[in-house]
Amino acid sequence: MPSVRQNRQGREGSAVTLRPIGFIRSEHEDPERTPIQPAYAEGCRGRVEVFPEFAAGLRDLEGFSHVFLIYHFHRAGAAKLSVKPFLQDVERGVFATRAPCRPNPLGLSIVRLLQRDGPVLHIEGVDILDGTPLFDIKPYSSRFDRIFACRNGWQDEVDEATAKVRGKRKMKSGR
């Protein structure tokens, strides 16, 4: 097993290359009017357009009600290690938030899968900007992904009514 020192040395100067497998399409064009988190994007529909060379990988996905989308925050600003999350006006470490201005600007959303049309997935609960590059799709499984006893850190300090108001923002369609 490599030592920490070896891992650090191996990490320096090396790069990880990711390429999109498709794009996410949504009604959201303005980051300031896009809902924050799928929980506040009820009724927001969109689609995932998977490139033809990856379409075979969608086989059997229609049996799942929800999928995780892993994507690139392609319009995020410069990385920050401290941010004010949408729920509070208090500085937090970026890794204790879901802010897009991360050292590696990767997003993760769980959305409802409505249907599959060949290489296109129709989805709901979309909190993602139109044209976002998609890196991966993973099925949600209540057998593996559900956690009943958990702590939510600083987010437990915020009441649900406040979270709902801040999370929904003022979407384009007026929802």
Secondary structure, 3 states (H helix, E strand, C coil): CCCHHHHHHHHCCCCCCCCCCEEEEECCCCHHHCCCCHHHCCCCEEEEEECHHHHHHHCCHHHCCEEEEEEECCCCCCCCCEECCCCCCCCEEHHHCCCCCCCCCEEEEEEEEEEEECCEEEEECCCCCCCEEEEEEEECCHHHHCCCCCCCHHHHHCCHHHHHHHHHCCCCCCC
